[in-house]
Structure formats: structure tokens, C-alpha cells
Amino acid sequence: MSGCPVVRVVASVCDRAATEDVCPRVPTAPTSVTSTSSSPLRLPADAIGLRLTDRTVRVVQDTVLQQLLLWSGIELALIALLTGFMGWCLAGRALAPVPAMTDIARRISEQHLHERLALTGPDDELHRLASTFDSMLDRLEKSFESQRRFVANASHELRTPLAVQRTILEVGLADPLPEGLADIRQDLLAMNRDTEKLIASLLLLARSDLGLDEDETEESDLRDAAHQAVGKLLPQAEEKKVSLELAAEGPMPVIGDPVLLLHLVTNLVDNAVRYNRPGGTVWVRLTGRTLTITNTGTPVDPDRADGLFEPFRRLGQERTSTSASIVASIAQAHAARVTARPRQGGGLTVSVTFTGT
């Protein structure tokens, strides 16, 4: 700053003022104030010097003030930038675990409840939040495991008595029977089969609602499941005089539970055959990533078609949606979308679109 012109000016003015204070000014002879028309009026030399000095001081003061304002503004801007950068760095360091936590939270589902955030670092608010989230996942995993064990145990405990009852009916009421008991035996056997089928459906629904277990998932061709379902239901269709037509453009690989996928196709084809008219047709099509099953039959109200996939709902006096709700649950477990729309002229078209690989 010593080389600045402003400082040099200020120093010169200060030196001059100090010199005038120390060295007394020698009075000079008064100048003549008389003037004639031919000579102008002259001011004293010291008065002119004082005016120049005052003007110089004011200029220096203005220049110094402008310089101070300029450098103060620059310093404030630099401080603001530095403070913002430091705040950004500190905030980024403090929130660095958040993206990893977000990715893990998105990946965790019914099939990945074993994963945890497992956040390390100081015991701050973020660490306590991650610990709370991990504790919640522990409780959810225990709950899902308890439900899976219940379904497995119930599957055995409920089916065994029904099998014993069926054996007793078939052996204890074997031919020859008195008149009237044969019809009663057939009715009891039919009721036993219906009860067993209902329990199996409910257990399957509960199993699919729990999601897929990674140990049970594998890549399977849905075309093979369609062939198995059509072959299994062909005698039933022939009995009702309903024709089955299967068309597939090519393999449709789906990663999931092969048993549940077979149930999905079988239930859809079974409904299409059961709620059909004599001499009707069932079309099974596999195109791209979509399975479409269409049947002929009685007209369906478009406003009530969506209720087909709700558990224990009826569409009319005969059509029930217990198996359809199982289809919806299995499709949801496989990340598939199920839609139903009435067919022109009667019947229904159900489409299952798989969005995953």
C-alpha cells in the first residue's frame, strides 16, 4: 500500500502540514490592493495554497473511500463464496450415506427383508434413523417368516383330516350299500373334494400374498405351463363340449415360481371352460410378454369386470372370483398386471402382462 498514489498524496499533504506547524511562516510584505483599470486584483499566495490543499484532501478522501468500498465488497464476496463452499462440503460429507441408504431402501422388499442399512459412523441423527429402520426391518422379517411357517403348517394340518375323511367315506361306505346311501356317499365325497379344493385355494392365496422366496424362483417357460394347463383341462372341456385353442408365438421365459405360474394359467383356463356355454370356445394366446385367455359365454357387465379379481366376490349368480383373486395375487407376486374386459357377444378376455424378465 505504500506505493499507492493515494497514500503518497496523503503523505505529502501531511508532511506539508507538519512543516508549516513547525516552521513559522515569515510575514511577507503586504501586496498592494490598489488596482487600476489596467491591472487585475491578485489574491494572496497562501490563500491559493489553502484552496488547493483543501481540494486535494477532498479528492484523496473520496478516492480512499471508493477504494475502501471496492475492496470491502470484493472481500465480502470472497468470504461469502468461501463460506458457501465450506458449507457445501460439510453438508455433502454429513449427507454422504443418504444415497446408499436410498438405494438399499428401494431394493428391500418382501424377498429382500434380510438386507439392512448397517450405517456406520458417528452417533448422530442420521445414524439413529438408520438404526430405527433396521429394527423395523427385523420385525417385518420375523412377521413374514411367521406367516410362511403358518401357511406351511396349515397346509399340512388342514389337508390331512380331509384326506382321512375321504378315505373313510370311500372305504367305510363301499359297495354294496343300502338304497339311498350311495347318493349320500357321492354327496359327501363331492363336499369333501370341494372343501379340500377351497382350502388349497386359500393356502395358495396366502402363499402368493407373502411374495416369492428366492430359493423357489427360477426361469421357466410360460408356454410349457399353458400346454400343461390345456392338457389337464381338456377332458373337462370335452365333457362340456367346449373347444380349446392354444397359440404361442414362441417361448415366454418368466422368472418366478413354476408351481404358482402353473396355477395361474390353470385357474384362468379352468374359469374360461367352466363359465362357458355348450359348444363354446376358449382361446389361449401367448404374444410377446402377454398371456391372453378369451372365452365365449354369458355377457358380463363392464362395470363389474374389475370385481372379478376381488376375493369372495360374485359376478352374477354363478360366476365366482375365488380363483380369479388367486390369479391376481400370483400375478402381483411376479410383477405382472392383470386386466379383464368383456368380450363382444358374451364372454370375457383376461390378459396377464409380465413386466419383468
Phi, psi and omega in degrees: 000341182293338180270002182289138180299326182296318181293320179299321178296315180298319180296320179297317180295318181295319179298321180293319180294321180293322180295320180291329179287324183280314183266117180292142181283131179281125181295140179257161180294135181298138178278154182288132180259357178285143181222152176244173181294342183265345182237130181285166179282130181251138177275157176297151182292324180292328179293320178295321179295320179296319178297318178296321180295314179299318180296319180296318180298318180296319178297317179297315179300315178297318180295316179297318180297318177297318178296318179297316179296319181297310183290328176294318177297318179296317179296319178297319179296317179296319179296319179296316178297316180295319179295317178297319179295317178295319177296320178296318179295316180294319179294319178297322179290321180290326183260014180301323180288347186297315178300320178295320178297320180295317179297317180294319180296324177291326183282334183288130176210195180300330182271351183230037181287351179282345181282150180225158177290317176050053182284133177250162179129194182293155181278076179250190182297322180294320179293320178293324176296316178297321179295321177295320178296319178295321177296321177295320178295325176299315180293320179295319180297318178296322179295316180293321178295322177296319179293321178296319178294323179296316180297317180295317180291318180295326179300321180280315185292329182273329182281329182297312178299324179294321177295321178295317178299318179296321179295318179297319180294319182286325182271314183290331180249044179283159178294150359278146180242151174297162182297131179099333181284335180296318178293322179295320178298316179297321178295318180294320178294320178296319178294322178297316179295320179296318179295318178296319179293321179294316179296318178298321179294318180294320178293321178295321178296317179295321180295316181290329178293335180284350182092180184266140174269133183300331180289341183256359182267143176200167178277125180225157181267119180293338177296321177295321178296323178293319177297318179296317181295317180295317178296323180292323184263003180298316176300320178296320179293320179294326178295323178270003181060044178246131180269141179249130179234125181242130178222130180224130179290331182174188179298147175234086181288131180226131177271120181177201179269114182300325180294315179293321179296321177296320177297321180301308182293319182297317180295320179293316179292322179298316177296319181296326178281317185294317182260053179238172178257153177303132183082009180278187184221147173237123179253126177246119184233137173238111183229119180064245179247021186236133172256124182236129178234122182235140178224160171268152181169200181287150179297147180242135179294124181301328182289342183251005181294323181293335178290353179299330185263008176268136183298138173059039174248148181245141173246089185093191184277336186250321188285121175248159187242024179298311179291328179293323177294327175295319177301315180297321180291317178295319179297319179296321178295335180257018179057041179247158181244130182248131176227151178224138177217144180295145177268139179295126183096359179114151181100190187215149175239119180247129181238136176238114183251123180265123182269336181276186179276000000 
